[in-house]
């Protein structure tokens, strides 16, 4: 796709009227009503001010074509090493190496090349049998109860168990570092959305994670095993590919990203199915649509709602001149329901064929773990509709975790037998 066709051109530093201050646009993202259903707001924003300068000084994009154009354009990145311009979106923890998802080439390319080998579709497919085994055991326990929280019974422990096995984290350690993972996941929110206590808690959680993985890395150096951590350690020791700090940041990224968003794919996806019983029944009756079903659920209510880039040189988007150093924030949840791209976008259609959603970002930062998340989603949801055909929500009063970037339920109470 050329720059001309996506309407992003080199720009000046002038600013156009963006609709800032319009009461129809301004909102509180932590309002419980917005957290319960952000999509009406996204629709208003997309229709009223699709390129919007927020009160925080960030450019908000909600149209699919604009979001796709930015993630594919090398003039947008993360400002590696400099964090240039107006970046109050997220500051690195002092003394910490940035994870590869916040790096630009060549650093990003070097680190991603090393890690990506473990997440190819071929490598991930080998895990299918183990994932199915885990799902069956967890559902055996859940189905015996009249009411169960599906997040704590299945959506969290399954991906946590899988990424732990891949990375080499002992299963008995998962519970002890669970809260650290949640804190770090919360910390991907913008700094302006975090209190001083939350930022302090984030820094402490990173320190505890570092200490944990330092010890695990030391063990793997003394006695390598057949896991991803041993491979990363060997690459660092033999080829100096990763520094010690890079190794730590990569371990934490893989562990947290490897289960937090998959947990929300399972939770958000199950909720969407339960609220659309015709589609729940459809998946049960037509198991061959499992692949398109997962893609549709990723589009319909993506676990990660927001992604952002730094403008690396002056550009123009749809007539708005955006100078170097500014922050561009793409609302995936809005882009994934853009009627210019998706027919009847607010309808859940598990058989949807044209589905170029951006739930996994795009360009050089397309999610490494996408094959694993898709596999887990297909197995979990396919097994759920088969084994619990009459599953029902136990309450309509649902709570979401207090996150802006990652959207997920705090709990999902269900009655497995209806």
Secondary structure, DSSP 4 states (H G I P E B T S, - for coil): --HHHHTEE---S------TT-TTT---TTSHHHHH--HHHHHHHHHH-SEEE-TTS-EEE-SHHHHHHHHH-TTEE--TTT--SS--S-PPPTTPPPPGGG--TTHHHHHHHHHHGGGSHHHHHTTHHHHHHHHHHHHHHHHTSSSEEHIIIIIHHHHHHHHHHHHT--GGGTTTTHHHHHHHHHTTS-GGGS-HHHHHHHHHHHHHHHHHHHHHHHHHHHS--SSHHHHHHHHHHHH--S-HHHHHHHHHHHHHHHHHHHHHHHHHHHHHHHH-HHHHHHHHH-GGGHHHHHHHHHHHT-SB-EEEEEESS-EEETTEEE-TT-EEEEEHHHHTT-TTTSTTTTS--TT-S-----TT--GGG--TTHHHHHHHHHHHHHHHHHH-TT-EES-S---B-S-SSB--BS--EEETT-
